[in-house]
Amino acid sequence: MAVGVPEEDVYAAADAVLARGERPTVERVRLELGRGSPARVGALLDQWWDRLAQRLRGETRLPALPSEVSEAFVAVWRHAVGLAQAIAEQTLEQQRQLLAQERLQLAQAEDQARREVAGARQQVNAAESARRAVETRLTDLERLLEERQAQIDDLHAQREALQQGQALAAQQIQQMQATLDTARRQAEEARLAQEAYVRGVEERAHREVDRAREESKARAAELKEARLQLADFQQRQASILVQLTEAQQQAVIAQGQATQAREERLQRAMEAEHAQTALQARLSQAQEALEAARREAAVQHARADTLQAQFSQLSERLARRKPASPRSGG
C-alpha cells in the first residue's frame, strides 16, 4: 500500500504557510505541496500542530544576559509562550474542528460520489441491457422480415403458376366447347339424315305394302319392330343430346369456376382440374354413346336395306303372278 506524501514535506509546507502569516489548513498545505490526499495531509497537519506546541514550550534557552534582565525576559517569555500556547491550543482545536468538518464533508462527498458512480453503473448496465434487447429485437425483426419476404415470393410463384394453370384450363375448356359444338352438330346432322332416311324407307314401305298387303303382314311386323328400334334409337339419341347439353352446361360452370379460381390458391386449381377430368370423362362417354348410336343407325340402315330388298323381291313375285291369273280363270 502506498505511504503517500512524506510527513517532513507536510511539516515544511505548514511552516512555510505559517511563516507567511497564514494559518496552515489542509487546502493551503496541499496547495503549497502541490500534491497529497486530504486525509493524509489532515492527519499529518494534526501532528504538526502537536509538535508546534512542543516546539514552543521547548524554546526557553536564552543568551547570556544579566540575571535581572534574564529573569525578567524569561518571565516575559514564559508568559508569551503560555499565551502563545493557549492561542495555539485554541487554534489547534478550531483547526481540528475544521478538519473534522472537512473530513465529514469529504466523506459525504466520497459517499455521494460512490452513490453517483453506482447509479451511473446501474444506468450503464440498464443501457447495455436495453441495447442488447434492442439488438435482439432487431435481429428477430430482420429474421421475421426475411421470412415474410420468402412467403411473399412463394405466393408470387404460386400466383404465377395458378395463372398459367387457369390459362391452360380456359384453353382446354374452349377446346372442349368446340368439341361439344362439333359433336352436337354431328349428332343433329345424323338425326336429320336418319329421319330423312327413315321417312324415305317408310314411304317406300307403304307403297310396297299397298301393292302386296296380303304377303307383307310378316314384313309389316318386322317394319313395326324396326320402328320401335328406331324410336328407341331416337330416345337414346335424345338422351345423348341431353347429356351433351348437360356437358355443355357443366363446361360453362367449369369456366365460371375457373374465372373465380383466379383469386383462389392452388387447391382451387386442382379442384378445377379434377372437375375438368370428370367433364372430359363425361364427354368421352357421350362420344362413345354417340358412336354406339351411329353404329346402331348403321345396323338399322342395313336392316332397312334388307327390308327394301325383300319388298323388291315380293314386288317381283307379285308382278309375275298377276299375268297368270286370267289364264287360270279361262
C-alpha positions in Angstrom: 0.0 0.0 0.0 1.4 3.4 -0.9 2.5 5.6 2.1 1.7 8.9 0.4 3.4 12.3 0.9 6.2 12.2 3.5 5.5 13.9 6.8 8.6 16.1 6.6 7.3 17.6 3.4 3.9 18.3 5.1 5.7 19.9 8.1 7.9 22.0 5.9 4.9 23.2 3.9 2.9 24.0 7.1 6.0 26.0 8.4 6.1 27.9 5.1 2.4 28.8 5.3 2.8 29.9 8.9 5.9 31.9 8.0 3.8 33.9 5.5 1.5 34.8 8.4 -1.3 32.5 7.3 -3.0 29.8 9.3 -2.0 26.3 7.9 -5.0 24.4 6.6 -5.4 21.3 4.6 -6.1 23.1 1.4 -3.2 25.6 1.9 -0.7 22.9 2.8 -1.8 20.8 -0.2 -1.6 23.9 -2.4 1.9 24.5 -1.0 2.9 20.9 -1.7 1.2 20.6 -5.0 0.1 17.1 -4.1 -1.2 14.9 -1.3 -4.6 13.5 -0.4 -6.7 15.5 2.0 -6.9 12.6 4.5 -3.0 12.2 4.6 -2.4 15.9 4.8 -5.0 16.4 7.5 -3.6 13.6 9.7 0.0 14.9 9.4 -1.3 18.5 10.0 -2.7 17.4 13.3 0.7 16.0 14.3 2.3 19.3 13.1 0.1 21.3 15.5 1.1 19.0 18.4 4.8 19.3 17.6 4.3 23.1 17.2 3.2 23.3 20.8 6.1 21.2 22.0 8.4 23.3 19.9 7.1 26.5 21.5 7.4 25.0 25.0 11.0 23.9 24.4 12.2 27.4 23.2 13.3 28.7 26.7 17.1 29.0 26.3 18.4 32.5 26.1 21.8 34.0 25.5 24.0 35.2 28.4 22.3 38.3 30.0 22.4 40.0 33.4 20.4 37.9 35.9 17.8 40.6 36.4 17.3 41.0 32.7 17.4 37.3 32.1 14.8 36.6 34.8 12.6 39.4 33.5 13.0 38.2 30.0 12.3 34.6 30.9 9.2 35.7 32.8 8.0 37.7 29.9 9.0 34.9 27.5 7.2 32.3 29.6 4.1 34.4 29.8 4.3 34.9 26.0 4.8 31.2 25.5 1.8 30.5 27.7 -0.3 32.9 25.8 1.0 31.6 22.5 0.4 28.0 23.7 -3.2 28.9 24.7 -3.7 30.6 21.4 -2.1 27.7 19.6 -4.2 25.2 21.5 -7.4 27.2 20.7 -6.3 27.5 17.1 -5.5 23.8 17.1 -8.9 23.0 18.5 -10.5 25.1 15.8 -8.3 23.6 13.2 -9.3 20.1 14.4 -13.0 21.1 14.2 -12.5 22.5 10.7 -10.5 19.4 9.8 -13.3 17.2 11.2 -15.8 19.1 9.2 -13.6 18.9 6.1 -13.3 15.1 6.7 -17.0 14.8 7.2 -17.7 16.8 4.0 -15.0 14.8 2.2 -16.6 11.5 3.5 -20.0 12.8 2.4 -18.6 13.8 -1.0 -17.0 10.4 -1.4 -20.2 8.7 -0.4 -22.2 10.9 -2.8 -19.6 10.1 -5.5 -19.8 6.4 -4.8 -23.6 6.6 -5.0 -23.4 8.6 -8.2 -20.9 6.1 -9.6 -23.2 3.2 -8.5 -26.1 4.9 -10.1 -24.1 5.6 -13.2 -23.1 2.0 -13.3 -26.7 0.9 -13.0 -27.7 3.3 -15.7 -24.8 1.9 -17.9 -26.0 -1.7 -17.1 -29.6 -0.8 -17.9 -28.5 0.9 -21.1 -26.4 -2.1 -22.0 -29.3 -4.4 -21.3 -31.6 -2.2 -23.3 -29.1 -2.2 -26.1 -28.9 -5.9 -26.1 -32.7 -6.2 -26.0 -32.9 -3.8 -28.9 -30.3 -5.7 -30.9 -32.1 -9.0 -30.2 -35.4 -7.4 -31.2 -33.8 -6.0 -34.3 -32.4 -9.5 -35.2 -35.8 -11.0 -34.7 -37.4 -8.4 -36.8 -34.8 -8.9 -39.6 -35.4 -12.7 -39.5 -39.2 -12.1 -39.5 -38.8 -9.7 -42.4 -36.8 -12.4 -44.3 -39.5 -15.0 -43.6 -42.2 -12.6 -44.8 -40.3 -11.9 -47.9 -39.8 -15.6 -48.6 -43.6 -16.1 -48.1 -44.3 -13.2 -50.5 -42.0 -14.7 -53.1 -43.7 -18.1 -52.7 -47.1 -16.5 -53.0 -46.0 -14.7 -56.2 -44.7 -18.0 -57.6 -48.0 -19.8 -56.7 -50.0 -16.9 -58.3 -48.0 -17.2 -61.5 -48.4 -21.0 -61.5 -52.1 -20.6 -60.8 -52.5 -18.0 -63.6 -50.7 -20.4 -66.0 -53.0 -23.2 -64.9 -56.0 -21.0 -65.3 -54.9 -20.0 -68.8 -54.4 -23.7 -69.7 -57.8 -24.6 -68.2 -59.5 -21.9 -70.2 -57.8 -23.1 -73.4 -58.9 -26.7 -72.6 -62.4 -25.5 -71.9 -62.5 -23.7 -75.2 -61.3 -26.8 -76.9 -63.9 -28.8 -75.1 -66.6 -26.3 -76.0 -65.6 -26.5 -79.7 -65.6 -30.3 -79.4 -69.0 -30.2 -77.8 -70.4 -27.9 -80.5 -68.9 -30.2 -83.2 -70.4 -33.3 -81.6 -73.8 -31.6 -81.3 -73.8 -30.5 -84.9 -72.8 -34.0 -86.0 -75.5 -35.5 -83.8 -78.1 -33.1 -85.2 -76.9 -33.9 -88.8 -77.0 -37.6 -88.1 -80.5 -37.3 -86.6 -81.8 -35.3 -89.6 -80.2 -37.8 -92.0 -81.7 -40.7 -90.1 -85.1 -39.1 -90.0 -84.9 -38.4 -93.8 -83.8 -41.9 -94.5 -86.5 -43.4 -92.3 -89.1 -41.3 -93.9 -87.9 -42.5 -97.3 -87.9 -46.0 -96.1 -91.4 -45.7 -94.7 -92.7 -44.2 -97.9 -91.2 -46.9 -99.9 -92.5 -49.5 -97.4 -96.1 -48.1 -97.6 -96.1 -48.2 -101.4 -94.9 -51.8 -101.3 -97.3 -52.7 -98.6 -100.2 -51.3 -100.6 -99.3 -53.5 -103.6 -98.6 -56.6 -101.5 -100.7 -56.3 -98.4 -101.5 -59.9 -98.0 -98.0 -61.2 -98.2 -96.5 -58.3 -96.3 -98.1 -58.9 -92.9 -94.9 -60.6 -91.6 -92.8 -57.9 -93.1 -95.1 -55.2 -91.5 -94.4 -56.8 -88.1 -90.7 -56.6 -88.9 -91.2 -53.0 -90.0 -93.0 -52.2 -86.7 -90.1 -53.7 -84.8 -87.8 -51.6 -86.9 -89.8 -48.6 -86.0 -89.7 -49.5 -82.3 -85.9 -49.9 -82.6 -85.8 -46.6 -84.4 -87.9 -44.9 -81.7 -85.5 -46.4 -79.1 -82.7 -45.1 -81.1 -84.3 -41.7 -81.2 -84.8 -41.8 -77.5 -81.2 -42.7 -76.9 -80.2 -40.0 -79.4 -82.3 -37.5 -77.4 -80.7 -38.8 -74.2 -77.3 -38.3 -75.8 -78.3 -34.8 -76.8 -79.4 -34.2 -73.2 -76.1 -35.5 -72.0 -74.3 -33.2 -74.4 -76.4 -30.3 -73.2 -75.5 -31.1 -69.6 -71.9 -31.5 -70.5 -72.0 -28.1 -72.2 -73.7 -26.6 -69.1 -71.0 -28.2 -66.9 -68.4 -26.8 -69.2 -69.9 -23.3 -68.7 -70.0 -23.9 -65.0 -66.4 -25.1 -65.1 -65.5 -22.0 -67.0 -67.1 -19.8 -64.3 -65.3 -21.7 -61.6 -62.1 -21.2 -63.5 -62.8 -17.5 -63.6 -63.5 -17.4 -59.9 -60.4 -19.5 -59.2 -58.2 -16.6 -60.4 -58.5 -15.2 -56.8 -58.0 -18.6 -55.1 -55.0 -20.7 -54.4 -53.6 -23.8 -55.9 -56.2 -26.1 -54.3 -58.9 -24.5 -56.3 -57.0 -25.0 -59.4 -56.6 -28.7 -58.5 -60.4 -29.0 -57.9 -61.0 -27.3 -61.3 -58.6 -29.8 -62.9 -60.5 -32.7 -61.3 -63.8 -31.2 -62.5 -62.3 -30.9 -66.0 -61.1 -34.5 -65.9 -64.6 -35.7 -64.9 -66.1 -33.5 -67.6 -63.7 -35.0 -70.2 -64.8 -38.5 -68.9 -68.4 -37.5 -69.4 -67.6 -36.1 -72.8 -65.8 -39.3 -73.7 -68.9 -41.3 -72.5 -71.2 -39.1 -74.6 -69.0 -39.5 -77.6 -68.9 -43.3 -77.1 -72.7 -43.3 -76.8 -73.0 -41.2 -79.9 -70.7 -43.7 -81.7 -72.8 -46.6 -80.5 -75.9 -44.8 -81.8 -74.2 -44.3 -85.1 -73.4 -48.0 -85.2 -76.9 -48.8 -84.3 -78.1 -46.4 -87.1 -75.9 -48.2 -89.5 -77.4 -51.5 -88.3 -80.9 -50.1 -88.8 -79.8 -48.8 -92.2 -78.6 -52.3 -93.2 -81.9 -53.7 -91.8 -83.9 -51.2 -93.8 -81.9 -52.1 -96.9 -82.7 -55.8 -96.3 -86.4 -55.0 -95.9 -86.3 -52.9 -99.1 -84.6 -55.8 -100.9 -87.3 -58.2 -99.6 -90.0 -55.8 -100.7 -88.4 -55.6 -104.1 -88.4 -59.4 -104.3 -92.0 -59.5 -103.1 -93.0 -56.9 -105.8 -91.3 -59.0 -108.5 -93.2 -62.1 -107.3 -96.4 -60.2 -107.3 -95.7 -58.8 -110.8 -95.0 -62.4 -112.1 -98.2 -63.7 -110.5 -100.6 -61.0 -111.9 -100.4 -62.1 -115.7 -101.1 -65.7 -114.8 -104.5 -65.0 -113.2 -106.6 -64.5 -116.4 -105.3 -67.8 -117.9 -106.2 -69.8 -114.9 -109.7 -68.2 -114.8 -110.4 -69.1 -118.6 
